[in-house]
Amino acid sequence: IMKVVIIGTRMLNDYYVFKKAIKESKIKIKEVITTDGNGTPLYAEIFARKNNLPLTVFKQKLIKKKVDYKYKEMINLADTALIIKAKNYPSEQINDFIKETKNKKNFKYLIKEVKV
């Protein structure tokens, strides 16, 4: 049972696909940590609320024309991460998140690819 960062594609527009990715991950979620926004972050919020789970939403900030997603803070709060990635769509944000995970010893994440 874990505190889980749930991030990923904002192109996701099907809650069923989101829930399937959660189920297939087999992660026992006790708390959800995510960013604000549409797609995966929105569904992470909905999932937490529907399941009465504690929820932390990090608001994005624009700093020097680059969005600060607060990945370091999110990772420090979490036990693991579930990354929901759109098939055939590279994501700079997901790559940045994965790079940031390397700074927390033994932090593991799971990537689930979905069709959008």
N, C-alpha and C positions, 0 to 999 in steps of 0.2 A: 504494500500500500504506500503510494508515493505522492509527493508534491511534483506536479508535472508542468513543464512549459509546453504549451501547445501553440505552435506557430506554423505558418505556411502560406500557401497561395491565397491571394485575395480574389482569384478568378473562380474559386469554388462557389457554386450557386445551388448546391443540393445538400440539404442537411442529412439525408439518408446516406449519401456517399461519405460524409464526415463521420457519422455514427459507425458505419461499417469499418472505416479506418481505425477508429478507436477500439472497436471490438477485436479486430484482427491483430492489433498491437499487443493484446493480452496484458497491457499495463493496468495495474490496479490503482486507479486514480483516487486520491483522497483530497486533493486540492489542485485547482487550475490556476496557472499563471500565463498570461497572454498579453498581447498589445491591443490597441484599439484599431478598428478598421473593419472593412467588409470581408466576406469570404471566411477563411479559416478562423481568424480572430473572433468574428461575430458568432460563428457556430460554437467556438470554445466557450464564449460567454453564455450562450443559450444552454449548452450542455451542463455547465456548472450550475446554472440557476435551476434547470429542470431536475437535477439530481441533488439539490441542496448541498452543494460542495462549496467550501470557501473559495473565493475568487479574488485574484489580484490582477488588475488591468493597468499596464504601463502605457501612459500617454506618450505618443511620439512627439519629439521636439525637433524643430528645424534649427540647426546650428551651422553657421557658415555654409549655407546652401546645401547641406547634407542632413538627412533625417537621422536623428539619434534614436534608435529603437530601444535603448536601455538594456541591451543583451547581457552585459556583464552583471547588472543587478538582478535580472531575471534568473540567470544561471546560478548565481550565488544563493538564491532562495530555494532552488529546486533540487530534487533528487535525480531527475532525468528529464528528457525532452522527447516529445513526439512532433516530428516535422512532417507536415502534409504537403507534398510537392506535386505540382502539376506535371504530368508526363509531357515530355518534349518542350518544356518551357524553362530555360535556365533562369535562376533567380540569384541576383547579386546579394539580396538580403539574406537568403538562406545560407549562401556561402560565407557571408560575414558572421552569421550566428555560429556556424560550425567552427570557424576559425577561433571565435571567442571561447568555445567549449574547451579548447586545448589548455586554457589557463586555469581550469579547475581540475585538480587531480582526480582521476578515476570517474570523471563525469561521462556518462554514456547517453547516447541518443538513438532514436529509431527513426528512419525515414520511410514513410509510406507514400508511394506514388499513386496518384489518382487521375482519372480522365476528367477534363473540364470542358 
